[in-house]
Amino acid sequence: MKYMKLGSKPDVLQTEGSNIRFVATDLATDVVILIGDVKFYLHKFPLLSKSSRLQRLVASINEEKNDEVDISDIPGGPSAFEICAKFCYGMIVTLNAYNVLAARCAAEYLEMFETIDKGNLIYKIDVFLTSSVFRTWKDSIIVLQSTRSLVPWCEDLKVISHCIDSIASKASIDPSEVEWSYTYNRKKLPSENGIDSHWNGVRMQPMVPTDWWVEDLCELEVDSYKRVIMSIKAKGSTPAVVVGEALRAYAYRRLLGSLEDAVSNGVDCAKPRAVLDAIVSLLPAEEGSVSCGFLLKLLGAACLLESGESSHRSNLIKRIGAQLDGASVSDLLIIPPNTDENDTYSIDLVMAIVEEFHVVTE
């Protein structure tokens, strides 16, 4: 993971209890920054030298003879403001993929622009994002994951689009050019493990599998995942079968693995429905890009959830019918919703699939 260290002075911002922060110096503090139930006892000069917004807010409280500034709506909350405050004081603070976006949004809120001070926090963070974070595979994914709690700030700052483009661009390159670490726990072909019978057992340099990026993207929530896959497809260099494998892996991680238990236990199924609709809408158009068995699993999920747009279900039936010869009997045993173990399987769905198969093969 990439990181950037700012400041050189010792960190003297201390904590008292769960909601008091103060700078431990001999100089008395002269302003209180209030964020929710957390109070920061600080000094005006270092803060006002970096933040246009605090200049205006402090000027207004001076007129009211008050020393509290309420910025409870700052993105990222107390932890993000603490980074900004330490920067103002010149204290040592370390930015990484986990905290950089919150700090960037907070700095934007505080208006820490170059016009007020050269080398201000916004500039430094933007350099770090561009030169390091967006060039790193896993850091880009971590930052994209952190955007959910920072909307709409991160959308306005174009951070989400930069993350998505960075991730999609890396996923779209030739696997031989991959030089960074990635998560891969699925079984590889012997040739992908660097073992080839033509080389008499001599181990060669391991090959990067074409679907090397699939598992890491499973960490994304469905809205971010959908946008990344759409971007990968738009770039046009990733084979449809690899996109299909990515969708299959995501479906098993986020949908199929625990769906039956969730439905039977009455768990809110809004998120599984969103995952199902996203996966069906992202399925590559190319025949054979996903297996018939996987399509039937998705159709079964749609039945369990009693969800999904009717066009999705119709699309699945058509696709299954077009490659029904690749299905097994067990794949076709789809149980309708609101039934018990003694009820029959969904004959109507099977008939619709078979009819579609006849239309295709005639």
ROMAR-610632 format. One line per 3 residues: their letters; for each residue z, y, x of N, C-alpha, C. Coordinates in steps of 0.05 Angstrom, whole numbers, always signed. Example, Ala and Ser with C-alpha at 12.3 -4.5 7.8 and 13.67 -1.06 7.14 Angstrom:
BEGIN
as> +156:-114:+264:+156:-90:+246:+156:-66:+264 ~ +142:-45:+257:+143:-21:+273:+157:+1:+258 $
***
This chain:
BEGIN
mky> +0:-24:+17:+0:+0:+0:+0:+25:+17 ~ -17:+44:+10:-18:+69:+24:+5:+87:+16 ~ +14:+104:+34:+35:+123:+27:+31:+149:+43 $
mkl> +42:+171:+33:+41:+196:+47:+69:+209:+48 ~ +77:+216:+72:+103:+228:+75:+100:+259:+77 ~ +115:+273:+61:+115:+302:+61:+142:+313:+70 $
gsk> +141:+337:+81:+166:+350:+89:+178:+339:+115 ~ +197:+353:+125:+210:+345:+150:+240:+349:+150 ~ +250:+363:+130:+279:+369:+129:+294:+345:+116 $
pdv> +319:+341:+123:+335:+320:+111:+337:+323:+81 ~ +338:+300:+68:+340:+300:+38:+369:+306:+31 ~ +375:+330:+21:+402:+337:+14:+405:+341:-16 $
lqt> +386:+330:-31:+388:+331:-61:+405:+307:-69 ~ +428:+313:-79:+448:+292:-85:+452:+289:-115 ~ +464:+266:-122:+469:+259:-150:+499:+258:-156 $
egs> +506:+268:-179:+533:+266:-189:+532:+254:-217 ~ +542:+230:-220:+540:+217:-246:+511:+210:-251 ~ +504:+207:-277:+477:+199:-284:+459:+222:-291 $
nir> +471:+247:-294:+454:+268:-303:+458:+295:-288 ~ +469:+294:-264:+472:+318:-248:+458:+314:-221 ~ +441:+333:-214:+429:+334:-187:+434:+361:-175 $
fva> +441:+361:-149:+446:+387:-136:+439:+386:-107 ~ +434:+409:-96:+428:+411:-67:+454:+417:-52 ~ +460:+399:-34:+485:+402:-19:+482:+421:+5 $
tdl> +486:+446:+0:+484:+467:+21:+508:+486:+17 ~ +512:+503:+37:+533:+524:+35:+525:+546:+16 ~ +499:+550:+12:+489:+571:-5:+491:+563:-35 $
atd> +505:+580:-50:+509:+574:-78:+482:+573:-93 ~ +480:+554:-112:+455:+552:-128:+455:+575:-148 ~ +431:+583:-156:+428:+605:-175:+410:+600:-198 $
vvi> +401:+575:-202:+385:+568:-225:+390:+539:-232 ~ +390:+533:-258:+394:+506:-268:+368:+497:-283 ~ +356:+476:-274:+332:+465:-287:+341:+442:-305 $
lig> +335:+445:-330:+343:+425:-350:+320:+408:-359 ~ +322:+382:-356:+301:+363:-364:+315:+341:-381 ~ +313:+343:-407:+328:+325:-424:+358:+329:-420 $
dvk> +372:+308:-413:+401:+310:-408:+407:+312:-378 ~ +387:+316:-362:+391:+317:-333:+389:+347:-324 ~ +409:+355:-308:+409:+382:-298:+406:+383:-268 $
fyl> +389:+400:-258:+385:+404:-229:+396:+432:-222 ~ +416:+432:-204:+427:+457:-195:+413:+465:-169 ~ +396:+485:-170:+378:+491:-148:+378:+521:-141 $
hkf> +360:+528:-123:+357:+556:-114:+330:+567:-123 ~ +330:+592:-131:+305:+603:-142:+284:+606:-120 ~ +291:+615:-97:+271:+623:-77:+251:+600:-70 $
pll> +261:+577:-62:+242:+555:-55:+224:+547:-78 ~ +236:+546:-102:+221:+538:-126:+199:+558:-133 ~ +207:+583:-133:+189:+604:-142:+167:+610:-121 $
sks> +172:+602:-97:+151:+606:-76:+128:+586:-79 ~ +132:+565:-96:+111:+544:-99:+101:+542:-127 ~ +116:+552:-147:+109:+546:-175:+105:+572:-191 $
srl> +81:+576:-201:+75:+599:-219:+90:+597:-245 ~ +92:+573:-256:+105:+570:-282:+134:+576:-280 ~ +148:+567:-259:+176:+573:-256:+181:+603:-251 $
qrl> +162:+616:-238:+164:+645:-235:+166:+659:-262 ~ +149:+651:-281:+149:+663:-307:+174:+656:-323 ~ +182:+630:-321:+205:+621:-336:+231:+634:-326 $
vas> +234:+636:-300:+258:+648:-288:+259:+678:-295 ~ +235:+691:-295:+235:+719:-302:+245:+723:-331 ~ +237:+705:-348:+246:+708:-376:+276:+703:-380 $
ine> +287:+684:-365:+316:+679:-368:+332:+701:-355 ~ +321:+714:-334:+335:+737:-322:+339:+759:-342 ~ +319:+763:-359:+321:+784:-380:+343:+777:-400 $
ekn> +346:+751:-404:+366:+741:-424:+394:+737:-411 ~ +395:+742:-385:+420:+738:-369:+430:+709:-372 ~ +411:+691:-368:+416:+663:-370:+407:+650:-344 $
dev> +419:+627:-337:+410:+614:-311:+398:+586:-316 ~ +393:+579:-341:+381:+553:-347:+352:+555:-355 ~ +336:+538:-343:+307:+536:-350:+302:+508:-361 $
dis> +293:+507:-386:+289:+481:-399:+259:+473:-396 ~ +254:+452:-381:+226:+442:-378:+226:+412:-386 ~ +239:+406:-408:+241:+378:-416:+214:+365:-422 $
dip> +194:+381:-426:+167:+370:-432:+150:+365:-407 ~ +163:+367:-384:+147:+362:-359:+139:+333:-358 ~ +113:+327:-352:+105:+299:-350:+118:+285:-326 $
ggp> +126:+260:-331:+139:+245:-310:+170:+248:-310 ~ +180:+267:-325:+209:+270:-328:+223:+278:-303 ~ +250:+273:-302:+266:+282:-279:+257:+271:-252 $
saf> +247:+246:-251:+240:+234:-225:+215:+248:-214 ~ +196:+256:-231:+173:+270:-221:+180:+298:-212 ~ +198:+312:-228:+206:+339:-220:+221:+338:-193 $
eic> +237:+317:-189:+252:+315:-164:+234:+314:-140 ~ +211:+301:-142:+192:+301:-120:+182:+329:-115 ~ +175:+343:-137:+165:+370:-134:+187:+389:-122 $
akf> +211:+385:-131:+233:+402:-121:+237:+397:-91 ~ +237:+372:-83:+241:+366:-54:+218:+378:-38 ~ +194:+377:-48:+172:+389:-34:+176:+419:-31 $
cyg> +186:+432:-51:+191:+461:-50:+212:+467:-28 ~ +231:+450:-25:+252:+454:-4:+243:+445:+24 ~ +220:+431:+25:+211:+420:+51:+226:+395:+59 $
miv> +239:+382:+39:+253:+357:+45:+233:+334:+48 ~ +242:+313:+62:+225:+290:+65:+222:+276:+38 ~ +197:+271:+30:+192:+256:+5:+167:+238:+10 $
tln> +168:+214:+0:+146:+195:+5:+131:+190:-21 ~ +105:+194:-21:+88:+188:-44:+73:+162:-40 ~ +71:+146:-61:+56:+121:-60:+43:+117:-87 $
ayn> +30:+94:-91:+15:+90:-115:+32:+90:-140 ~ +58:+84:-137:+75:+82:-161:+85:+110:-171 ~ +87:+129:-153:+98:+155:-161:+79:+178:-159 $
vla> +55:+174:-147:+38:+196:-141:+26:+209:-166 ~ +20:+194:-186:+7:+205:-209:+27:+222:-225 ~ +52:+212:-228:+72:+228:-242:+77:+254:-227 $
arc> +78:+253:-201:+82:+277:-185:+59:+296:-188 ~ +34:+285:-189:+11:+302:-192:+11:+316:-219 ~ +17:+302:-240:+18:+314:-267:+41:+335:-269 $
aae> +64:+329:-256:+86:+348:-256:+79:+373:-241 ~ +65:+370:-219:+56:+393:-203:+36:+410:-218 ~ +19:+397:-234:+0:+412:-251:+16:+428:-272 $
yle> +36:+415:-284:+52:+428:-304:+66:+453:-292 ~ +76:+450:-267:+90:+471:-254:+72:+492:-241 ~ +46:+486:-243:+25:+505:-232:+30:+510:-202 $
mfe> +31:+488:-187:+35:+490:-158:+7:+491:-144 ~ -6:+514:-149:-34:+518:-140:-35:+530:-112 ~ -60:+529:-101:-65:+541:-75:-63:+571:-76 $
tid> -68:+583:-100:-67:+612:-102:-39:+623:-98 ~ -19:+606:-102:+9:+616:-98:+19:+609:-70 ~ +9:+587:-58:+18:+580:-31:-2:+560:-19 $
kgn> -12:+566:+4:-31:+549:+17:-18:+522:+24 ~ -33:+501:+20:-22:+474:+26:-1:+466:+5 ~ -5:+475:-19:+14:+469:-41:+12:+440:-49 $
liy> +30:+431:-67:+32:+403:-73:+7:+391:-86 ~ -5:+406:-104:-29:+396:-118:-51:+389:-97 ~ -55:+407:-79:-76:+403:-58:-69:+378:-42 $
kid> -44:+375:-33:-37:+352:-16:-40:+326:-31 ~ -32:+326:-57:-34:+301:-72:-63:+294:-77 ~ -80:+314:-83:-108:+308:-87:-122:+297:-62 $
vfl> -114:+307:-39:-125:+296:-14:-116:+267:-11 ~ -91:+261:-17:-80:+234:-15:-94:+215:-34 ~ -98:+224:-59:-112:+207:-78:-141:+201:-69 $
tss> -155:+221:-61:-183:+218:-54:-187:+202:-28 ~ -171:+208:-8:-175:+196:+18:-162:+169:+21 ~ -142:+163:+4:-127:+138:+8:-126:+120:-17 $
vfr> -114:+131:-38:-108:+114:-62:-133:+104:-75 ~ -153:+121:-80:-177:+113:-94:-195:+95:-76 ~ -188:+94:-50:-204:+76:-32:-190:+49:-29 $
twk> -168:+45:-42:-152:+21:-40:-153:+5:-66 ~ -160:-20:-65:-163:-36:-89:-138:-37:-106 ~ -116:-48:-95:-93:-52:-111:-79:-25:-118 $
dsi> -80:-6:-100:-68:+20:-106:-82:+33:-130 ~ -108:+31:-132:-123:+42:-155:-114:+29:-181 ~ -109:+3:-180:-100:-12:-204:-72:-3:-212 $
ivl> -54:+0:-192:-27:+9:-198:-27:+37:-210 ~ -43:+55:-199:-44:+82:-210:-55:+82:-238 ~ -76:+65:-243:-87:+64:-270:-66:+53:-290 $
qst> -50:+34:-281:-29:+24:-299:-9:+46:-306 ~ -4:+64:-287:+16:+85:-291:+7:+108:-309 ~ -19:+108:-317:-30:+130:-333:-20:+129:-362 $
rsl> -12:+106:-371:-6:+104:-400:+16:+123:-409 ~ +36:+128:-392:+58:+145:-400:+52:+174:-393 ~ +29:+180:-382:+23:+207:-373:-1:+220:-387 $
vpw> -10:+207:-409:-31:+218:-425:-20:+241:-442 ~ -33:+264:-445:-61:+269:-438:-65:+282:-410 ~ -43:+286:-396:-46:+300:-370:-65:+287:-351 $
ced> -63:+260:-348:-80:+246:-329:-109:+246:-338 ~ -114:+247:-365:-141:+248:-375:-153:+275:-368 ~ -138:+297:-372:-148:+324:-366:-153:+327:-337 $
lkv> -138:+314:-320:-142:+316:-291:-163:+297:-280 ~ -176:+281:-298:-197:+263:-291:-187:+240:-273 ~ -161:+235:-273:-150:+214:-255:-159:+186:-266 $
ish> -158:+183:-292:-165:+157:-304:-194:+150:-297 ~ -212:+169:-301:-240:+164:-295:-244:+158:-266 ~ -230:+171:-248:-232:+166:-219:-222:+137:-213 $
cid> -200:+130:-225:-189:+103:-221:-209:+82:-230 ~ -219:+85:-254:-237:+66:-266:-262:+63:-248 ~ -273:+85:-240:-297:+84:-223:-291:+71:-196 $
sia> -268:+76:-185:-261:+64:-159:-258:+34:-162 ~ -245:+25:-183:-241:-4:-188:-267:-18:-194 ~ -283:-6:-211:-309:-18:-219:-328:-19:-196 $
ska> -328:+2:-179:-346:+2:-156:-339:-20:-136 ~ -313:-24:-132:-305:-45:-113:-311:-73:-125 ~ -307:-76:-151:-312:-102:-164:-342:-109:-163 $
sid> -359:-88:-161:-388:-92:-163:-402:-96:-136 ~ -387:-93:-114:-400:-96:-88:-405:-125:-81 ~ -421:-130:-61:-427:-157:-52:-400:-169:-42 $
pse> -393:-193:-51:-368:-205:-42:-365:-207:-12 ~ -387:-208:+3:-386:-210:+32:-375:-185:+45 ~ -374:-163:+29:-364:-137:+39:-335:-132:+32 $
vew> -323:-151:+18:-294:-148:+11:-277:-152:+35 ~ -261:-131:+42:-244:-133:+66:-215:-127:+60 ~ -208:-127:+34:-180:-121:+26:-168:-146:+13 $
syt> -142:-145:+9:-128:-168:-3:-132:-167:-33 ~ -132:-191:-45:-135:-194:-74:-120:-219:-83 ~ -115:-221:-109:-101:-244:-119:-121:-265:-129 $
ynr> -118:-290:-119:-137:-311:-128:-122:-337:-128 ~ -116:-347:-151:-101:-373:-153:-117:-395:-166 ~ -142:-389:-174:-159:-410:-186:-171:-428:-164 $
kkl> -180:-451:-173:-192:-470:-154:-219:-460:-145 ~ -223:-461:-119:-249:-453:-107:-266:-477:-101 ~ -292:-472:-98:-310:-493:-89:-305:-499:-60 $
pse> -310:-523:-51:-306:-529:-22:-319:-509:-4 ~ -344:-500:-11:-358:-481:+6:-344:-454:+7 ~ -330:-447:-15:-316:-422:-16:-290:-423:+0 $
ngi> -280:-447:+6:-257:-450:+23:-264:-452:+52 ~ -289:-449:+58:-297:-450:+86:-302:-478:+96 ~ -304:-498:+77:-309:-526:+86:-336:-535:+75 $
dsh> -353:-544:+92:-379:-553:+84:-385:-578:+99 ~ -395:-598:+84:-400:-625:+96:-420:-623:+119 ~ -438:-603:+118:-458:-601:+139:-446:-592:+166 $
wng> -421:-583:+165:-409:-574:+190:-389:-594:+200 ~ -390:-619:+191:-373:-641:+202:-344:-634:+202 ~ -335:-621:+180:-306:-616:+177:-296:-592:+192 $
vrm> -314:-578:+207:-305:-554:+222:-301:-531:+202 ~ -277:-520:+202:-271:-499:+183:-284:-472:+191 ~ -299:-461:+172:-312:-436:+177:-296:-414:+165 $
qpm> -304:-389:+168:-291:-366:+156:-292:-369:+126 ~ -268:-368:+112:-268:-371:+83:-287:-350:+70 ~ -301:-359:+49:-318:-341:+34:-303:-328:+11 $
vpt> -310:-304:+5:-298:-290:-18:-313:-299:-43 ~ -298:-310:-63:-311:-319:-87:-323:-295:-103 ~ -343:-300:-118:-356:-278:-133:-338:-266:-154 $
dww> -318:-282:-164:-300:-271:-184:-273:-264:-171 ~ -273:-255:-147:-248:-249:-132:-230:-228:-146 ~ -242:-211:-162:-228:-188:-175:-215:-194:-202 $
ved> -221:-218:-212:-215:-224:-240:-184:-223:-246 ~ -169:-236:-229:-140:-239:-234:-125:-213:-232 ~ -132:-196:-213:-118:-170:-209:-122:-153:-234 $
lce> -146:-154:-246:-150:-137:-270:-135:-147:-294 ~ -126:-172:-294:-110:-182:-316:-83:-167:-319 ~ -75:-152:-299:-51:-137:-300:-53:-112:-317 $
lev> -78:-104:-323:-82:-79:-339:-78:-84:-368 ~ -68:-63:-382:-66:-63:-411:-94:-62:-422 ~ -97:-70:-447:-123:-75:-459:-141:-50:-459 $
dsy> -130:-26:-464:-147:-2:-466:-159:+4:-438 ~ -143:+2:-417:-153:+7:-390:-172:-16:-382 ~ -165:-40:-388:-182:-63:-381:-209:-60:-393 $
krv> -210:-53:-418:-236:-50:-432:-254:-29:-418 ~ -242:-7:-411:-258:+14:-398:-267:+5:-370 ~ -251:-10:-356:-260:-20:-329:-283:-39:-332 $
ims> -280:-58:-350:-302:-78:-354:-328:-65:-363 ~ -325:-45:-381:-349:-30:-390:-363:-17:-366 ~ -346:-6:-348:-357:+8:-324:-371:-13:-306 $
ika> -358:-36:-302:-370:-57:-285:-397:-66:-297 ~ -398:-70:-323:-423:-78:-336:-444:-57:-333 ~ -436:-31:-335:-455:-9:-334:-468:-7:-306 $
kgs> -453:-15:-285:-464:-13:-258:-486:-34:-254 ~ -485:-56:-269:-507:-75:-270:-510:-94:-247 ~ -491:-95:-229:-494:-112:-205:-477:-138:-207 $
tpa> -461:-140:-227:-443:-163:-230:-456:-183:-249 ~ -460:-208:-241:-472:-228:-258:-456:-231:-284 ~ -471:-236:-306:-459:-239:-332:-438:-262:-333 $
vvv> -443:-283:-318:-425:-306:-318:-398:-298:-305 ~ -398:-279:-286:-373:-270:-274:-358:-252:-293 ~ -372:-235:-307:-359:-219:-328:-347:-237:-349 $
gea> -362:-258:-357:-352:-277:-376:-326:-291:-366 ~ -325:-298:-341:-302:-311:-329:-278:-291:-329 ~ -284:-266:-324:-263:-245:-325:-251:-244:-353 $
lra> -267:-244:-373:-258:-242:-401:-242:-267:-408 ~ -251:-290:-399:-237:-315:-405:-209:-314:-392 ~ -207:-305:-367:-181:-304:-354:-163:-285:-368 $
yay> -173:-262:-376:-157:-242:-390:-148:-252:-417 ~ -165:-266:-431:-158:-277:-457:-135:-297:-455 ~ -137:-314:-435:-115:-334:-432:-89:-321:-423 $
rrl> -91:-300:-407:-67:-286:-398:-54:-270:-421 ~ -71:-256:-436:-61:-236:-455:-62:-245:-484 ~ -76:-267:-490:-80:-273:-518:-75:-303:-525 $
lgs> -90:-320:-513:-90:-348:-522:-66:-364:-513 ~ -53:-356:-491:-31:-372:-481:-7:-374:-499 ~ -1:-352:-514:+23:-352:-530:+18:-343:-559 $
led> -8:-344:-567:-14:-333:-594:-2:-349:-616 ~ -4:-375:-615:+6:-392:-638:+36:-387:-642 ~ +51:-387:-620:+80:-382:-623:+86:-354:-634 $
avs> +70:-334:-625:+75:-307:-635:+70:-305:-665 ~ +48:-318:-674:+41:-316:-702:+62:-331:-719 ~ +70:-355:-710:+89:-371:-725:+116:-359:-726 $
ngv> +123:-342:-705:+149:-329:-705:+149:-302:-717 ~ +127:-294:-729:+125:-269:-743:+125:-244:-725 ~ +117:-248:-700:+117:-225:-681:+94:-207:-688 $
dca> +98:-181:-684:+77:-161:-690:+52:-168:-674 ~ +30:-171:-687:+5:-180:-673:-15:-157:-669 ~ -6:-132:-669:-24:-110:-665:-37:-112:-638 $
kpr> -21:-118:-617:-32:-119:-590:-51:-143:-587 ~ -44:-167:-596:-64:-189:-594:-90:-183:-609 ~ -88:-169:-632:-112:-162:-646:-129:-143:-630 $
avl> -116:-124:-616:-131:-105:-599:-145:-120:-576 ~ -130:-140:-565:-142:-155:-543:-166:-172:-553 ~ -163:-184:-576:-185:-200:-587:-209:-183:-592 $
dai> -205:-160:-605:-228:-143:-611:-242:-133:-586 ~ -226:-127:-565:-237:-117:-540:-253:-139:-527 ~ -243:-163:-525:-257:-185:-512:-283:-191:-526 $
vsl> -282:-193:-552:-307:-200:-567:-328:-178:-563 ~ -319:-153:-563:-338:-131:-560:-350:-130:-532 ~ -335:-142:-512:-344:-141:-484:-360:-165:-476 $
lpa> -362:-185:-493:-377:-210:-485:-405:-203:-477 ~ -414:-213:-454:-442:-208:-445:-461:-220:-464 ~ -484:-207:-468:-504:-217:-486:-519:-242:-476 $
eeg> -519:-246:-450:-534:-268:-439:-523:-295:-447 ~ -540:-313:-456:-532:-340:-465:-521:-355:-441 ~ -499:-369:-445:-487:-385:-423:-468:-369:-406 $
svs> -465:-343:-411:-446:-327:-395:-417:-335:-400 ~ -412:-346:-424:-386:-357:-430:-390:-385:-443 ~ -371:-402:-441:-374:-429:-451:-370:-430:-481 $
cgf> -382:-450:-494:-379:-454:-522:-349:-458:-530 ~ -335:-473:-512:-307:-478:-517:-291:-453:-518 ~ -297:-434:-500:-282:-408:-500:-288:-392:-525 $
llk> -314:-392:-534:-321:-378:-558:-306:-389:-582 ~ -303:-416:-583:-289:-428:-605:-259:-421:-604 ~ -248:-418:-580:-220:-410:-577:-217:-382:-589 $
llg> -236:-364:-583:-235:-337:-594:-237:-337:-625 ~ -254:-354:-635:-257:-357:-664:-231:-367:-676 ~ -219:-386:-663:-193:-396:-673:-172:-375:-673 $
aac> -172:-358:-652:-153:-336:-650:-157:-316:-673 ~ -183:-311:-679:-189:-293:-701:-179:-304:-728 ~ -180:-330:-731:-170:-342:-755:-140:-341:-757 $
lle> -127:-346:-734:-97:-344:-733:-87:-316:-740 ~ -101:-297:-729:-93:-269:-732:-102:-257:-759 ~ -121:-272:-772:-134:-261:-796:-143:-233:-790 $
sge> -155:-229:-767:-162:-203:-758:-189:-203:-745 ~ -194:-180:-733:-220:-177:-721:-240:-167:-741 ~ -258:-150:-733:-278:-141:-752:-295:-164:-761 $
ssh> -305:-163:-785:-321:-185:-796:-346:-189:-778 ~ -356:-167:-767:-379:-169:-749:-373:-185:-724 ~ -348:-183:-715:-339:-199:-692:-340:-228:-698 $
rsn> -329:-236:-721:-329:-264:-729:-357:-274:-733 ~ -374:-258:-745:-401:-266:-750:-416:-270:-723 ~ -411:-252:-704:-423:-253:-678:-414:-279:-663 $
lik> -389:-285:-666:-379:-310:-653:-392:-335:-664 ~ -394:-336:-690:-407:-359:-703:-436:-362:-694 ~ -450:-340:-692:-478:-341:-683:-480:-351:-654 $
rig> -462:-341:-637:-463:-349:-609:-455:-378:-606 ~ -435:-386:-621:-427:-414:-619:-449:-433:-629 ~ -462:-425:-651:-484:-441:-661:-507:-443:-641 $
aql> -512:-422:-626:-534:-423:-606:-528:-441:-583 ~ -503:-448:-578:-497:-466:-556:-477:-488:-564 ~ -480:-497:-589:-462:-517:-600:-463:-543:-585 $
dga> -485:-549:-572:-487:-574:-557:-468:-575:-534 ~ -455:-552:-527:-436:-552:-506:-407:-554:-515 ~ -403:-559:-541:-376:-560:-553:-367:-589:-554 $
svs> -341:-593:-554:-329:-619:-558:-318:-620:-586 ~ -312:-644:-596:-302:-647:-623:-275:-632:-626 ~ -258:-634:-606:-232:-621:-607:-234:-591:-609 $
dll> -255:-580:-596:-260:-551:-597:-264:-542:-626 ~ -276:-559:-642:-284:-551:-669:-261:-554:-689 ~ -238:-564:-680:-215:-568:-699:-199:-542:-701 $
iip> -209:-524:-717:-197:-498:-721:-180:-498:-746 ~ -154:-492:-743:-136:-492:-766:-136:-465:-779 ~ -140:-464:-806:-140:-438:-820:-112:-426:-819 $
pnt> -109:-400:-823:-82:-388:-823:-67:-396:-848 ~ -40:-393:-846:-22:-398:-868:-24:-427:-878 ~ -26:-446:-859:-27:-474:-867:-6:-489:-851 $
den> +1:-513:-861:+20:-529:-845:+4:-552:-832 ~ +19:-569:-818:+6:-590:-803:-9:-610:-820 ~ -2:-612:-845:-15:-632:-862:-40:-622:-875 $
dty> -46:-596:-872:-70:-585:-884:-95:-592:-867 ~ -118:-589:-880:-142:-596:-866:-151:-573:-847 ~ -170:-580:-830:-181:-560:-812:-201:-542:-827 $
sid> -210:-521:-815:-228:-502:-828:-256:-513:-829 ~ -262:-527:-851:-288:-540:-855:-310:-518:-859 ~ -303:-497:-873:-323:-476:-878:-333:-464:-852 $
lvm> -315:-459:-833:-324:-448:-808:-343:-467:-793 ~ -335:-492:-793:-352:-512:-779:-379:-514:-792 ~ -380:-513:-818:-405:-514:-832:-423:-490:-825 $
aiv> -410:-466:-824:-425:-442:-817:-436:-444:-789 ~ -421:-456:-771:-430:-459:-743:-454:-479:-742 ~ -451:-501:-756:-472:-522:-756:-498:-510:-769 $
eef> -495:-495:-790:-518:-483:-803:-532:-464:-783 ~ -516:-449:-768:-528:-431:-748:-542:-447:-726 ~ -531:-469:-719:-543:-487:-699:-570:-497:-708 $
hvv> -572:-504:-734:-597:-514:-745:-618:-492:-745 ~ -610:-467:-751:-628:-445:-751:-640:-440:-724 ~ -622:-442:-703:-631:-437:-676:-649:-459:-666 $
te> -644:-484:-673:-659:-507:-662:-684:-513:-677 ~ -687:-502:-701:-711:-508:-716:-736:-496:-703 $
***
